[in-house]
Amino acid sequence: MKFLIVVATLVLVAGASSVYEEWQQFKLDHGKTYRSLVEEKHRFSVFQKNLIEIQEHNKKYERGEESFAMKVTQFADMTHEEFLDLLKLQGVPALPSNAVTFDNFEDSDIDEKDAVDWRKEGAVTPVKNQGKCGSCWAFSAVGSIEAQFFKKNRTLVSLSAQELVDCADEHYRNKGCDGGTMDNAFDFVRDEGIQTEESYPYEARMSTCRKNGGYVTKVKKYVYSSKEQEIARIVSSEGPVSAAIDASGLQLYSHGIVDEKTKCQSDLFSLNHGILVVGYGRENGVDYWIVKNSWGADWGEDGYFKLKRGAKVCGIGTYNTYPILP
């Protein structure tokens, strides 16, 4: 009996040691520092709870009961409520007055390809990281503008999300790091143009709007769709699409296809995150969207995630838009 107690004690100690090592590695990987020992103790407690969730979820994934795996991400020291507070799509997107609906714009000759990946065409810039700023809307908007600029000029240029955060402000119904929408960003670029990321680098905070002279491109108008079945035709023929989803279930995503079992909603009022649909494919009989996120290349599948296609998962298809350049 004493031997069993000793063994059990050693197992517990070894487990605690392993968790502590993972905590230390997490802080190192993501540059985490805390204001006090009290705060670090609290964050470590949250981290432990999330680690248990990851482990339990991945057991189900290995048994085929879940469609995607989890991992320790930069959000692993945050409660789910704190994570939700980071998701900042400002307001409920509605049909913009300046948009052309896809129903009116679409060409009957557009063919939907079996699979599309605009990354392979060179139309997608590297994954970026919005940090603690709620600027997903700005990164989604610049992503679709970058792709259209590439299609037009055969040159891939990284554009300034920071300019949108700083300059496409209340006048355009955006609130910088407190959220915005992609159509409002397009309105700003239509009026003022947009600079390169190199000339107006990202700071992950709202700052004073500054004009450094000149712009790369403007937006002439933009096309809007509210039907998931139209996205494939748009992506096939026109390029990546800015879209809004409910990202509530993506805090600890690692890889795989996010499906209907995920903790997310599909209605218009639950949309809270702007993303970029860069293609679609099929895996093990399941159709999926290829989605570029703005949480850095360490998150998910090198900064991307797969979302089940054709089931309006997490609201995909409810709000989709892409720009047309002059």
C-alpha positions as CSV (number, residue, x, y, z in Angstrom):
1,M,0.0,0.0,0.0
2,K,2.8,2.4,0.9
3,F,4.4,1.6,-2.5
4,L,1.2,2.5,-4.3
5,I,0.9,5.8,-2.4
6,V,4.5,6.7,-3.3
7,V,3.9,5.9,-7.0
8,A,0.7,7.9,-7.1
9,T,2.5,10.8,-5.4
10,L,5.3,10.6,-8.0
11,V,2.8,10.6,-10.8
12,L,1.1,13.7,-9.4
13,V,4.5,15.5,-9.0
14,A,5.6,14.5,-12.5
15,G,2.3,15.8,-13.9
16,A,2.6,19.1,-12.1
17,S,6.1,19.4,-13.2
18,S,5.1,18.8,-16.8
19,V,2.3,21.4,-16.6
20,Y,4.8,23.9,-15.1
21,E,7.3,23.2,-17.9
22,E,4.5,23.8,-20.5
23,W,3.7,27.1,-18.7
24,Q,7.3,28.2,-18.8
25,Q,7.5,27.3,-22.5
26,F,4.2,29.1,-23.2
27,K,5.5,32.3,-21.6
28,L,8.7,32.0,-23.6
29,D,7.0,31.3,-26.9
30,H,4.5,34.2,-26.7
31,G,6.6,36.7,-24.8
32,K,4.2,36.7,-21.8
33,T,5.0,38.8,-18.8
34,Y,2.7,39.8,-15.9
35,R,2.4,42.8,-13.7
36,S,2.6,40.9,-10.4
37,L,3.0,37.4,-8.9
38,V,-0.7,37.5,-8.1
39,E,-1.7,38.1,-11.7
40,E,0.8,35.3,-12.9
41,K,-0.7,32.9,-10.4
42,H,-4.2,33.7,-11.7
43,R,-3.0,33.3,-15.3
44,F,-1.3,30.0,-14.5
45,S,-4.6,28.7,-13.0
46,V,-6.5,29.7,-16.2
47,F,-3.7,28.0,-18.3
48,Q,-4.1,24.8,-16.3
49,K,-7.9,24.7,-17.0
50,N,-7.4,25.4,-20.7
51,L,-4.7,22.7,-20.8
52,I,-7.2,20.2,-19.4
53,E,-9.7,21.2,-22.0
54,I,-7.1,20.8,-24.8
55,Q,-6.2,17.3,-23.5
56,E,-9.8,16.2,-23.2
57,H,-10.8,17.6,-26.6
58,N,-7.8,15.9,-28.3
59,K,-8.7,12.5,-26.8
60,K,-12.1,12.9,-28.5
61,Y,-10.4,14.1,-31.7
62,E,-8.2,11.0,-31.8
63,R,-11.3,8.8,-31.4
64,G,-13.0,10.6,-34.3
65,E,-15.5,12.4,-32.1
66,E,-14.2,15.9,-32.9
67,S,-13.4,17.3,-36.3
68,F,-10.4,19.4,-35.3
69,A,-7.6,19.3,-32.7
70,M,-6.6,21.9,-30.1
71,K,-3.3,23.2,-28.9
72,V,-1.8,25.8,-26.6
73,T,-2.1,29.1,-28.4
74,Q,-1.3,32.7,-27.3
75,F,-4.8,32.8,-25.8
76,A,-4.2,29.9,-23.5
77,D,-3.9,32.1,-20.4
78,M,-7.2,33.8,-21.0
79,T,-10.7,32.7,-19.9
80,H,-13.2,32.2,-22.7
81,E,-15.0,35.4,-21.7
82,E,-11.7,37.4,-22.0
83,F,-11.1,35.8,-25.4
84,L,-14.6,36.9,-26.6
85,D,-13.8,40.4,-25.5
86,L,-11.0,40.5,-28.0
87,L,-13.3,39.8,-30.9
88,K,-14.1,43.2,-32.3
89,L,-16.3,43.3,-35.4
90,Q,-18.0,46.6,-34.7
91,G,-21.8,46.4,-35.0
92,V,-23.9,44.2,-37.1
93,P,-22.9,44.4,-40.8
94,A,-25.8,45.4,-43.1
95,L,-26.1,45.8,-46.8
96,P,-23.8,48.8,-47.5
97,S,-25.4,51.5,-49.7
98,N,-22.3,51.6,-51.8
99,A,-22.2,47.9,-52.5
100,V,-23.3,46.0,-55.6
101,T,-25.0,42.7,-54.6
102,F,-23.5,39.6,-56.2
103,D,-27.0,38.8,-57.6
104,N,-26.8,41.9,-59.7
105,F,-23.1,41.6,-60.5
106,E,-22.6,37.9,-61.2
107,D,-21.8,36.6,-64.7
108,S,-23.8,33.5,-65.7
109,D,-20.6,32.1,-67.4
110,I,-18.7,31.9,-64.1
111,D,-17.7,28.3,-63.4
112,E,-17.2,27.0,-59.9
113,K,-13.9,25.1,-59.8
114,D,-13.5,21.9,-57.8
115,A,-10.8,23.4,-55.6
116,V,-9.1,26.8,-55.3
117,D,-6.1,28.1,-53.3
118,W,-5.1,31.7,-54.0
119,R,-1.9,31.2,-52.0
120,K,-0.6,29.0,-54.7
121,E,-1.3,31.8,-57.2
122,G,0.8,34.3,-55.2
123,A,-2.1,36.5,-54.4
124,V,-2.0,36.3,-50.6
125,T,0.5,38.1,-48.3
126,P,2.1,36.3,-45.2
127,V,-0.1,35.9,-42.2
128,K,-0.1,38.9,-39.8
129,N,-0.8,39.3,-36.1
130,Q,-3.3,41.9,-34.9
131,G,-2.1,41.5,-31.3
132,K,-4.3,42.9,-28.6
133,C,-5.9,45.4,-31.0
134,G,-9.4,44.5,-32.3
135,S,-8.4,45.2,-35.8
136,C,-9.5,42.0,-37.5
137,W,-11.8,44.0,-39.8
138,A,-8.8,46.0,-41.1
139,F,-6.7,42.9,-41.8
140,S,-9.6,41.3,-43.6
141,A,-10.1,44.3,-45.8
142,V,-6.5,44.8,-46.7
143,G,-6.3,41.1,-47.6
144,S,-9.0,41.3,-50.2
145,I,-7.6,44.5,-51.6
146,E,-4.1,43.0,-51.8
147,A,-5.4,40.1,-53.8
148,Q,-7.3,42.4,-56.2
149,F,-4.2,44.5,-56.6
150,F,-2.2,41.4,-57.4
151,K,-4.7,40.2,-60.0
152,K,-4.6,43.6,-61.7
153,N,-0.8,44.3,-61.5
154,R,0.7,40.8,-61.0
155,T,2.5,42.3,-58.0
156,L,1.9,41.3,-54.4
157,V,2.1,44.3,-52.0
158,S,1.4,44.2,-48.3
159,L,-1.0,47.1,-47.5
160,S,-1.4,49.0,-44.3
161,A,-3.9,47.8,-41.8
162,Q,-2.6,50.4,-39.4
163,E,-3.8,53.2,-41.7
164,L,-7.3,51.8,-41.5
165,V,-7.1,51.6,-37.7
166,D,-5.9,55.2,-37.4
167,C,-7.7,56.9,-40.3
168,A,-10.9,55.0,-41.1
169,D,-12.4,56.2,-37.8
170,E,-15.7,57.4,-36.6
171,H,-16.4,59.3,-39.8
172,Y,-16.5,55.8,-41.4
173,R,-18.3,54.2,-38.5
174,N,-15.2,52.3,-37.3
175,K,-13.6,52.5,-33.8
176,G,-10.0,51.5,-34.5
177,C,-8.9,48.8,-32.0
178,D,-12.4,48.6,-30.7
179,G,-13.7,47.3,-34.0
180,G,-15.0,48.1,-37.4
181,T,-16.3,46.5,-40.6
182,M,-14.8,45.7,-43.9
183,D,-17.2,47.6,-46.0
184,N,-16.6,50.7,-44.0
185,A,-12.8,50.2,-44.6
186,F,-13.5,50.0,-48.3
187,D,-15.3,53.3,-48.1
188,F,-12.2,54.9,-46.7
189,V,-10.0,53.4,-49.3
190,R,-12.4,54.5,-52.0
191,D,-12.1,58.1,-50.7
192,E,-8.4,58.3,-49.6
193,G,-6.6,55.3,-51.0
194,I,-4.3,53.1,-48.9
195,Q,-0.5,53.0,-48.3
196,T,1.9,50.1,-48.0
197,E,2.5,48.4,-44.7
198,E,6.2,49.3,-45.2
199,S,5.4,53.1,-45.3
200,Y,2.7,52.8,-42.6
201,P,3.7,49.9,-40.3
202,Y,1.4,48.1,-37.9
203,E,1.5,49.1,-34.2
204,A,-1.3,47.1,-32.7
205,R,-2.8,50.3,-31.2
206,M,-4.8,53.3,-32.4
207,S,-2.6,56.3,-33.2
208,T,-2.9,59.7,-34.9
209,C,-3.8,59.4,-38.6
210,R,-0.8,60.4,-40.7
211,K,-0.4,60.8,-44.4
212,N,3.0,59.8,-45.7
213,G,2.4,61.0,-49.2
214,G,0.7,59.0,-52.0
215,Y,-1.2,55.8,-52.0
216,V,-0.9,52.4,-53.7
217,T,-4.5,52.0,-54.8
218,K,-8.1,53.0,-54.2
219,V,-11.3,51.0,-54.3
220,K,-13.9,51.8,-57.0
221,K,-16.8,49.8,-55.4
222,Y,-17.3,46.5,-53.7
223,V,-19.5,43.5,-54.2
224,Y,-21.6,42.1,-51.3
225,S,-23.1,38.6,-50.8
226,S,-25.1,37.1,-48.0
227,K,-25.2,33.5,-49.3
228,E,-22.6,30.9,-48.6
229,Q,-23.3,29.1,-51.8
230,E,-22.1,32.2,-53.7
231,I,-18.7,32.3,-52.1
232,A,-17.2,29.5,-54.1
233,R,-18.2,31.2,-57.4
234,I,-16.7,34.5,-56.1
235,V,-13.5,32.9,-54.9
236,S,-13.2,30.8,-58.1
237,S,-13.4,33.8,-60.4
238,E,-12.7,37.0,-58.5
239,G,-10.3,36.1,-55.7
240,P,-10.2,36.0,-51.9
241,V,-13.3,37.3,-50.1
242,S,-13.5,39.3,-46.8
243,A,-16.1,37.6,-44.5
244,A,-17.4,37.7,-41.0
245,I,-17.9,34.8,-38.6
246,D,-18.4,34.0,-35.0
247,A,-14.9,33.0,-33.9
248,S,-16.0,32.0,-30.3
249,G,-14.8,28.4,-30.7
250,L,-11.3,29.2,-32.2
251,Q,-9.4,30.2,-29.0
252,L,-7.4,27.0,-28.9
253,Y,-7.6,25.7,-32.5
254,S,-4.7,23.7,-33.8
255,H,-5.7,21.9,-37.1
256,G,-8.6,20.1,-38.8
257,I,-12.0,21.2,-40.0
258,V,-14.2,23.3,-37.7
259,D,-17.7,22.0,-38.1
260,E,-21.2,22.3,-36.6
261,K,-20.2,20.9,-33.2
262,T,-18.0,23.9,-32.5
263,K,-19.1,26.4,-29.9
264,C,-20.2,29.1,-32.3
265,Q,-23.4,30.7,-33.7
266,S,-24.5,31.1,-37.3
267,D,-26.8,34.1,-37.1
268,L,-26.0,37.7,-38.2
269,F,-26.1,39.1,-34.7
270,S,-23.3,36.7,-33.5
271,L,-20.7,37.7,-36.1
272,N,-17.7,39.0,-34.2
273,H,-14.6,38.5,-36.3
274,G,-13.3,39.5,-39.8
275,I,-11.4,36.9,-41.8
276,L,-10.3,36.2,-45.4
277,V,-11.5,33.2,-47.4
278,V,-8.6,32.4,-49.8
279,G,-9.9,29.1,-51.2
280,Y,-11.6,25.9,-50.6
281,G,-11.1,22.1,-50.9
282,R,-12.2,18.7,-49.8
283,E,-10.6,16.4,-47.2
284,N,-11.8,12.9,-46.2
285,G,-15.1,13.6,-47.9
286,V,-15.7,16.9,-46.2
287,D,-15.8,20.2,-48.1
288,Y,-14.1,23.1,-46.4
289,W,-13.1,26.7,-46.7
290,I,-9.4,27.8,-46.5
291,V,-9.4,30.8,-44.1
292,K,-6.6,33.2,-43.4
293,N,-6.7,34.6,-39.9
294,S,-4.9,37.6,-38.3
295,W,-3.6,35.9,-35.1
296,G,0.0,35.2,-36.3
297,A,1.5,32.3,-38.1
298,D,2.0,30.3,-34.9
299,W,-1.8,30.0,-34.4
300,G,-3.7,27.2,-36.1
301,E,-2.3,25.8,-39.3
302,D,0.4,28.3,-40.0
303,G,-2.1,31.1,-39.3
304,Y,-4.9,29.5,-41.2
305,F,-7.9,27.3,-40.4
306,K,-10.4,25.1,-42.2
307,L,-14.1,25.7,-41.9
308,K,-16.7,23.2,-43.0
309,R,-18.3,24.3,-46.3
310,G,-22.0,24.2,-47.1
311,A,-23.3,24.2,-43.5
312,K,-23.1,27.9,-42.6
313,V,-20.7,27.0,-39.8
314,C,-20.0,29.9,-37.4
315,G,-22.0,32.2,-39.7
316,I,-19.8,31.9,-42.7
317,G,-21.7,33.2,-45.8
318,T,-23.8,35.6,-43.8
319,Y,-21.6,38.6,-44.6
320,N,-19.1,38.5,-47.5
321,T,-17.6,41.3,-49.6
322,Y,-14.7,42.0,-51.9
323,P,-13.5,45.2,-53.6
324,I,-13.3,46.1,-57.2
325,L,-10.3,48.4,-58.0
326,P,-10.3,51.3,-60.5
